[in-house]
Amino acid sequence: MDKYLVRLFTILCLLLIAYNYAPAQNTDSLLKSGKVKLAQGKFSQARDVFNITFTHLKHRHSPDSLNALLGIGQTYLFEFRLKKAIQVFRQCEQGFAHVKDLKYDVAKSTLYNNLSTCYNFIQKQDSALFFNQQAINLSSAKSSVRGDYYTTRALIFRRISKDSSRHYYQKALNIFFYHKQRLKLARTYYNLSTLFLTKPDSALKYIRHSIKSNCPGFVPSTQQPNPGLHNKTFNKVILIASLLRKGELLAKNNVNLRGALVALMSADTLVTRYRKKLKKRVEKINALRNSAKIFELAISVIWRLRQQLGIPQIEVVKYQRLFFYFSERAKGNVLLDQVSNKNAIDIPIISLPQVQDSLAPTQALLEFVHSGKDLFVQVITIDKITIKKLLTNTTKGELYDLANEFRFASHSLDVEDFIKDSPRLYKQFISPISSLIKDKNRLLIVPTSELTNFPFEALTSNKLSFNPDTPLLGLKEVKYLMHDYIVTYHVSSTLAFIHQPRAYEFDYFGVGFKHFSHKSFADLKHSEQEIKQSATYFSKSKTYLGYPSAHKQIMNELNSRILHISTHGNFQNQYLMGLIFPKGGGQLDTLGVKDIYNMNITTELAILSGCDSGAGKLIPHEGVFGFTHAFLYSNTPSIIYSLWSASDEGSKNIMKLFYETLKRNGDRDYAKALTLAKRQYSKKYYLPAVWGNFVINSK
């Protein structure tokens, strides 16, 4: 019996030891895991780990508990949730007041510096300086971390005194020199350059020091590979930002435009090479922000170089190609990456000679790009390339408002604004290039993101007069851009010309709904009829009409040359959330943009004939994130969509004319068929509000 008691007692002791030892081991691994996720920019996941650690520990004022709490505060700080971060840090500060062990002074000083950073962001400089001094006091004189705290102090003083800021940056530099921390030196030199932006020579000196410290052996160049890039321990974000600043300083007042262009091209090369390798979220955000600045400044620099007198023809050709390259880089970057990843291939930016080889003899490409406050268009045909500046002193916001106002005027039944604006905008956008496109009959328009969904076809070349008694008479003799050209649109030239012919199971696949049985959506009297009549033009067709036979999953694995959907759009806060698929009994299924991304859809032409099917969220340098992007991701070469609310009966009539023209022509020229249908319809209905909503995204 005693033997069993001894064994039982031994087991209990071992369990007790394990119980007391395991939490310490588990806590260490959890804290380490949280710090790793924090460094990777996975702030939400890091916070979950730190919260688990904090909850797991019973003693709230233990050093491990406080380290977990410090980690939670840092996740809020990096997410810029400053109020929450300060709340957690102050709670952590109260806890550290009970910890007397000097070995935790590093954690305390980190806490104080984080608090200092938070207060600096909310412009409470007195509090920021107080906590920063607390952090400095807890650090040893020559410790590397004191250099970081001096950097924070310099950042605080940037709002108060540039001389004091420069003083603390210099103190930080001395410490980083002592510890041979070249990446911190690079960051500090870059920060110092911001104090001398009004003195370009001094700013350039610090930028050169930053580049040299960051990546020894790196010299800005357009040639690849660059020997400095073999060093894997340089800070990519700081190097890209330094090259951008160098470009800005050299471009200012045309100091050295060629040097500026070389710096910007080097920065672009780095962005292209490393954008997929960046792990920290803050790095990705900064790289994206800097990318946009690189493209826009490069466009401005190239334009100024191109305007110089006496440059040789070989230089003219080079600048034309570079102008086009950066114009393309300013469009659809995320979408291009997505398409590349889906197809498991690297899709490079299309070159200017490749574009010219891809254009039809009677076609012109109009590639718009905005830089600073200037709007440019590059007109490209098979035998000529011309760059024109169309607008000056026009911000992106003003350009966006201009596009929105004209779109609204185009679909309004009150024609007074349209009659006033349409000829004026034609004079701004088309007249300067009319001589370059006069012998063409097709236009491929690649707009800036601000001009996405701008109805170019509704621009009028002749002057209109408005009579309030007979307003429509002013449109009787109107000559729209659509009458002279078959107009297509695209997100980017690169995406326009990558599609290859494919085989299809069906020629036509149509989905339409008449009844919705829902208070938010009126019945569509002509929707099912639109699909039925369209299907009659094809021998291999399939249709889904009404409920409950159809739901959004019928789209998955779809393989049809033409996909035609006629239904309501579901809008929330002015954003198109999806297309409505009624299931019966007042129940609704929504085919969303994400659904299209996740489905395997193979089609040559997608027709979305519902209201505002081209709507979505405008993303700078990407365009409108909506169904057009989703179908482009699915490798759909042509997409017909609506720019505004469509009449149920009008949509049916235009689609009837479209399919009749398509069958009569006996080809797959969808853009031509749509344009001819709209021309015919406009003979009866002059207002673009009736026919101008349907446009096509195609090459």
N, C-alpha and C positions, 0 to 999 in steps of 0.2 A: 504493500500500500504506500509506504514511504517512498519507494522507487518511483511510483506513478506520480506522486505529489511533486517530487523533485523534477521530473520530466515536465509536468504541467507548469511548474513555476519557471523553469528554464524557457519554455515556449512563450510564456506570458512576458518574460523579460525581453526576449528577442523581439516580440511584437511591439512592446513599448518603445524599444530602441529604434525599430524601423519606423514607428509612427512619428517619433520625434525627429528622425533623420530625413525621412522622405520628403516632408514639406520643404525643407531647406534645399534639397536637391531639385525638387520640382520647381520651387520658386526661382532658383538660378536659371533654369532652362527656360521658364516662362518669360522672365525679364529679358533674357538674351534674345528670345524669339520676337518679343515686342519691339526691341531695339532694331532688329534686322528689318522687320516690316516697316518701321518708321523710316529707316534709311532708304527703303525701296519706294517710299511715297505711298504705301498702302495704309493710309491713316486710320480708316475705319477698322480694318483688321487689327492694326496695332493697338487701337483703343480697346477693342474686345479682349485682347490678350492681357493688357495692363489691368483692365477691370476684373478679369478672372483672378489675376494675381492678388489684387487688392482685397477682393472678397474672400479669397482663400486664407489670407493671413488674419489671425484673430487680434493681434496687437496693432492698433491703428497708428501708433507712433513709432513702430519699429522702423529701422532704416530701410528694409526691403519694402514695407508698405508705402513709405514716403517716396521711394524711387519709382514704384508703380504709379503713384499719384502724380509724380513729376512727369512721367511718360504720358499719362492721360492729358495733362495740361499741354504738353508739347504737340500732341496730335491736334488739339484745338487751335493752337498757335499757327501751325503749318496750314491749317484749313482757313486761317484768317477769321476764326470765330473768337474774336478778341475778348469779348465780355465774358464768355464761358471760360476761356483760358485764364483770365485774371482771377476769376472766382476759384478755380481749381488751384492755381499757384498760391493764392493767399491762404487757402486751406492747408496746403503743403508747407507754407512758411510757418504757420502756427505749430504744425507737427515737428518741424526741425528745431523749434525752440526748445524741445525736450531732449534733443540729441546732443550730447556734449562731446562725443568721440571726434577727435580731430580728423580722423581718416574720412569723415563724411563732409569735410569742408568743400571738396570738389563738387559734390552734389548740391550743396548749399549755394555755392557761387554760381553754378549753372542755373539754379532756380532764380537767383537774384538777377542774372543777366537776361533770362527769359522774361521776367517781369519788366525789366527795363525796356526790352524790345517792344512788349505790348503797349506800354505807356507812350513810347515814342510814336508808335503807329497811330494812336488816338490823340497825338499832339499834346500830351501832358508832360512837357519837357522836365519840369521840376521833379516829378516822381521818377521819370526815366533816369535822370542823372543821379538821384538818390540811390536807387537800387543798383545802378551800374557801379557806383562807388563802393557799395557793399560787396559786390562781386569782386572788384579789384582788390579790396582789402583782404579778402579771404584767399587770394591767389598769391603764390610766391613771385618774387620780383622778376625772375627770368623764365618763368614757366611759359610754355607755348600758349596756354589758355589765357594768360594775361594779355597776349597780343590780340586774341579774339575780343576780349573785353574793351581794349583800347579802340578796336575797330568799331564796336557798338557805340562807344562814347563819341567817336568821330562822326558817326552817322547822326547822332542826336544833335551835335553842334552844327551840322550842316544847315539846320533851320535857324540857328542863333548867331553863329560867328564862323565864317569860313577860315579865319586865321586859326581859331581853336581847333576846328575840324582838321586842318592841315597838320597841326601840332600832334594830335593824337594818332593820325594816320602814320606820321613819321615814327612815333614811338612804337607803333605796331610793326612797322617795317624793320626796325632795329631788332626786335625780338624774333621775327620770322627769319631775318638774316642769320641771327645767332643759331637758330635751330635748323637752318638750311631747308626751310619749308617753302619751296618755290611756288607751289600752287596757291598758298596763302599770300605770297608776295604778288603773284599775278592778279589775284582778286583785289588786293589793296592798291596796287598801281592803277588798276582800272577805276576803282572808286575815286582815287586822287584825280584822275583825268576829268571827272565830272565837276571838280572845283575850278577848272581852268577852261571851260568851254568858250569863254569870251576871249581867251588867249590861245588860239589854235596851235601855235608853236609849242607852248608848254604842255598842252593837252596831248599833242602828238608824241612828245618825249615820253610821257608816262604810258601811253598806249604801246609804244615800241618796247618799253621795259616790261610791260605786262605780257606781251606776246613772247618775248625772249625768255622770261621767267617761266611762263606756262609751258612752252613747248620749244626747248632749245633746238636749234637747227631748222626751225620752221621759217620759211620766207614766203610771203604772199605771192602766189603764182597761179597761172591758169594751167600750168603743165602738171600732168599726173604720171607717176605717183610723187607726192611731195615727201622728201626725206624726213621732215620733221614729224610726219604723221605716224612713223613707225614707233614712236614713243607712246606707250599705251597709258601713261599715267598723267596725261594733261587734262585739264578741266575744259571739256568741250563747250559748255555754255559760255564760260568766260572768254574763250578763244573766239567763238562766233561773235559775241557781243563786242569784243575788242576790234575785230576786223570790220564790223559794221560801223563802229564809232570812227575808225580810221577812214573809212569811206566817206562818212558824213563830214569829217573835218577837211579832207582833201577836196571834196566836192563844193564846199562852201566858198562862195565867191569865185568859183572855177579855179581854185588854187592849183590843183593837179588832177584833172579829170581822168586821165589814163591810169594814174596811180589809184584813184578812187575805184575805178572799174575793176582793176586787178584785185583789190582788197575785197570788193563785194562778190566777185566771182569765186574767190577763195572761200569766203564765208558760205556761199551757196553750195560749194562742193562739200564742205563740212556738214551742212544741214542735210544734204541729200544722203551722205554716207552714214551719218550717225542717228538720223531721226528715228529709225526703227530699233536702235540699240539703247536709247535713253531709257533709264529705269525709273528715276524719280519723277513724280508728277510735276513738281515745280520746274524741273529741267525741260520737260515736254512743253509746258505752257510757255516758258520763256523762249524756247527754240521756235515755237510756232509764231509767237509775237515778233521775234526778230526776223523770221522768214519773210513775213509780210513787208516789214520795213526794208529788207534787202531787195525784194523784187521791185518795190515802188521807187526806191532811190536809184537802182540800176537803170530802170526805164528813163528816169529823168536825166541821169548822167549820159546815157547812150544818145538820147535826143539832142543834148547839148553838143556832144562830140560830132554827131551827124550834121549839125548846123554849121560847123566850122568850114571856112572857105578853103579851097585848094587841097582837100584831102583826096588821095588817090582812090581810084575805083575799087581796088581790092579792099580798102578800108571801108568804103561805103557798103559793100556786100557783107563784110564782117559785122558791121553795126546793124544792118538789117536783120541778119540771122540772130544776133544776140538780142535785139529788141523783141523779136518773135519768141525766142526761148524764154525770156523773163516774163513776157506777157502770158505764155502758157503756164509758167511756174506759178503765176498768180491766180490760177483757176483749177478747181477740182482736185487739189492735192490729196485730200482724204479719200475721195471717191476713187481716184486712180490707184491709190495704195490698196483699197479694198478689192478692186477688180483684179489687181495683180496677185493679191493673196489668194483670191478665190480660184483663179486659173493657174496658180502655182508657177507663174512666170513673172519676170521683171519687165514691166512695160516702160521703156524710156520715153522722154518727151520727144514728140515727132519733130523732125527737122524741117526747115523751110523748103529745101529741095524735094523732100518726101511729100509735103503738102501740095506743091505745084504738080508733082507727078500724079497725085490722086484726084486733083480737080478736073471737072469736065471742061472742054474748050469754051463753053458758053457760060461758065460759072465763075463767080468772084467770091472770095472769102473776106468777110469784114470782121477783123479781130479787134475788139474794143479793149482798152486798158486805161485805168485811172491811176495817176501818180501825183501825189501832193494835192494840188487843186486843179490839175489839168486832165482833160479827157482826150485820149488819142485813139485813132483807128488806123490799123495797118490793112491796106487793101492789097490782096494777093490774087493774082490770076496766073495762068500757066506760063505767061511770058513777061510779067511785070510785077514789081513790088514797090508800093508807095506808102509812106507814113505821113499822116496828117494830124495836126492838133485841131480839135473841134471846139473845145470849151476851155476857158481859163477862169481862174478865181471861182471855181465851183467845187465845193467840198463833197465828200461822199454822201453826207446827209442831204445836201441840197440836190444831188443827182438822184438819190433815192426818192425824195419828195417829188421831183420833176416827173419821174417815171410813174409814180403812183397817181399823181394828179391827172396825167394824160390817160392812164388806163381807166380811171374813174370817168373822165370826160368821154372816152370812147364807148363805154357801155351805158352811158346815161341817155335817157330819152329827151332830155333838155339839151339841145344841140349847140346852144350859144357858145359855151366854153370850147367845145370840140372844133367848131368853125374858126374860132380865134386861135387855138393852140396848134392844130394840126399843120397848117402851112408854115407857121413859125418854127416848129420843131423839124419839119422837113428841111427848111433852110439851114438849120443848125447841124443836123445829122447827115443829110444826104446831098444837099447842093454842093458842099465843098469837094465831094468825090464823084459827082455825077459824070464828069468827063472820063473818069477811069472805068466806069461800069456801063457806059452808054451802049456798048455793043454786046452786052451780056443779057441773058434772060433768067438767070438763077443767082440767088444770093444765099450764101451760108453765113449766118450771123452768129458770132461767138461774143456775147455781151459780157460786160463786167457784172459782178454779182448784184450791184445796185440797179442795173438795167434788165435784170432777169424779169421776164413776163412783161416787158415793154412791148406794146403792139406796133412794131415797125410797119406792118402791112397797112395799118390805118393812117399812115402819114400821107398827106395830099400835096401833090406838086403844083396844083393851080390854086390861085387865091380865091377864097370863098367869101361870100357876103351873107350877112344874117339879116333877115326880115322877121320881126317878131310876129307879124300877122300870118306869114307863110314860111315858117322856119325850115321846112323840109325842101323847099324849092332851091335853097342854097346848096343842096347836096346833089341835085339832079345831074349836073354836068361835072361832078367831082371825078378826079383822076387819082385813085389811090396807088400807093407803091405796089400793091398787089396786082394792079392791072398791067404793070410793066415787068414784074419779076415773080418768079416762083421762089418764095422765101421759106427757108428752113432755119432752125435754131439748134445750137448745141452748147453744152457746158464747156467743152474744150475741144480744140482741133485734134488733140491726141486721142481722145475717146471717140471722136467722130469717125476716124478712119481705121479702127482696129478690128471691125467685125468681119467674119468670114461666112460664106454661104453654108446653110445647113439643111438637112432633110427634115420633113415634118410629117407627123401622123395624120393631122387634119389640115384642111385649108382654112377652115373657119371654126371658131369656138366662141359662142355668144352667150352672155348672161344678162337677163333683164327682169325687172320686177314692176308690176303694176300696182299691187296692193301692199300696204305696209302695216295697216291696222295699229297705228301708233300716233298719238297726239302730236308728236314732234315732227312727223313726216307726212306730208300730203301724198295721196296716191299719184302715180305717174301714168296718165292715161295712155300715152303713146310709147312707153318704154318697151314693153314686150313686142309691140308691133314693129318697132325699130329693129329689134333683134331678128324677128321672124323674116321681115322683108330682106334684111341684109344676108341672111343665110341662104336665100334662094339663088344667089349669084355664084354659089359654090357647090360642087358635087360632093365633096367630102367635108361635111359640116356636122356640128353638134351644138345643141342649144339647151340651156337650162332656163326655164321661164317660171316665175312665181315660186311660192313656197309650198310644201316643205321639202321639195326635192333638192333644193340647192342650199349649200352652206359653203363657207369660205374654203373648206378643205378640198373642194372639187378643183381648186386651182393648183394644188400640189401635184407635182410630176406632169403638169400640163405640157403637151407638145403639139402646138398648132401654129401654122404660119401667121394667122391673124387671131388675136384675142380681142373681143369687143365686150365691154362692160357698160351697161346703162342702168344707173341707179342713183340714189341720193348720196351726198357726202355728209359725213358726220363731223361737225365743227365744234371745237371747244376753245374759248378765248381767242377766236379768230384764226385758229390753226386747224387745218384739215387733219383729223385724227384717223380717218379711214373711210371706206366705202361700205354702205349699208347692205347687208344680205338678210332680209327678213326670213324668220324661221316659222312664222305662224303663231297665232295666239298672242300677238303683240310683242313677241320675243324677237330680238334683233341680234344678228351676228355682224361684227365689224371686221372687214378686211383692212388691216392696218399696213402702214409702210413697213414695219418690222416683219410682218407676215410675208411680204414679197421678198424681203431680204433672206428669210429663212426657208422659203419654198424653192423647189427646183422647177422653174418655169422656163420653157424653151419656146420662144415666139419671135417672129420677124417684125411684127407690127402690133403694138398694144394701143387700143382705142379706149380712152376713158371719157365717155360722153356725158358724165354727170357734171353738176355745177362746180365751178372752181376746182376742178381736179388737178390743176397745175399749182395750187396753193401749197404753202408749207412755211417752214421757218427759214428766214434768210440768214445764211452764215457767210460772213465776209470771206472773200476769195474762194468760196465754194459754190455759191448760188443758193437756190431754194432747196432745202432738204425736204423732199416729199416723194410722190410716186414716180416722178421722172428719174430721180436719182436711184430709186429702188429698182426700176426696170432696167436702167443702164447697168446697175450692178449685176442684173440677171442676163447681161449681154444681149439686150433687146436693141437692135439698131434703129428702130423708128417708133416714136411714141406720139400719138395725137391726144391732146388734152385741152382743157378749157380754161381760159384766163379769168372768166367771170361767170355769173349765173346764166345758165342756158335755158331757153324755152324748151319745154318738153316736145312740143310739136315741131318747133324750128330745128331742134337736134335731129329729129327723125327725117325731116325733109333734106337737110344738108347731107346726112349720112346716105340717104337714097341717091342723091346726085353723085356723091363720092363713089359709091360702089358701081353705079351705072357707068361713070367715066372710066373707072378702073377696068371694068369688063370690056368697054368699047375700045380702049387703048391696047388691051391685050398684053400689058406689062406689069411690073411691080413698082412703078414710079408713083409711090403713094403721095409724095409732095405735090407732084403735078396734078394728080387726080383731086386732091383736096383744094388746091388753088383754083382749078377750073370749076369745081363745084361752088366755091365761094363767089367766083366771078359771075357765074350764072345767077346765083341767088341774089347778088347785089344789084342786078339789073331791076329786080322787082322791089327789093328792100335796100334803100340807099344807106341807111344807118349802119355803121359798123357794130352797133350794139346787137344787131340781129345775127350777123355772120362772123364778126371779127373775133369771137371768143375762141374758136377752134384754131390751134396752131400745131405745127409738127416739129418735133425734135428728131432731126435726121441729118445725114450728110448731104 
